[in-house]
Amino acid sequence: MSSTRARRQTRLSRSLGLALTPKAAKYMERRPYGPGEHGRARKKQDSDYAVRLREKQRLRAQYGIREAQMTRAFEEAKRTKGLTGENLIELLEMRLDALVLRAGFARTIAQARQLVVHRHITVDGARVDRPSFRVAEGQLIGVHQRSETMTPFQVAAAGAHRDVLPAVPGYLDVKLEALQARLVRRPKRTEIPVTCEEQLVVEYYAR
């Protein structure tokens, strides 16, 4: 990640009160307040709208997606049987870039997306270059044979990202040394490692 992008991500993390990268997490340990000259000041009470908007932005930032992608996912979640908020996060979690991150192939969601876009990632043996690709239950995520010897993947295969990533969730069967991960079943909201009060996000879109 470039230093400019890293600074931007750290600033966004401080503004949302949520570490989006390992570097941001370290920075926020030292400066646990918002960015800017008024970062330390006591904040005025946010309006209900501001609270919902912030929660939606926090969810979007954790998956690194655009507003249009978030809106589409919400509309699909609303049409799906079950609780809309839980459906939304479960659908976002089945994105290819999200699962590349959870498997430990990448250190951040931005790096995971880059690996997909540069055609290093395969699904059931075929290259996929769309980070938003919806992985189906039973599909195998891997690294293309020509990419396996690249330094980022050798680092990942050695487990170097495990110190900054949550434990592998139960919906993924990961063989890290082989750079393979299978989505064994649909993720459940309770086991997805994102920080979000999803009901506030639902209320934001229902306004």
Disulfide bonds with the S-S distance in Angstrom:
none
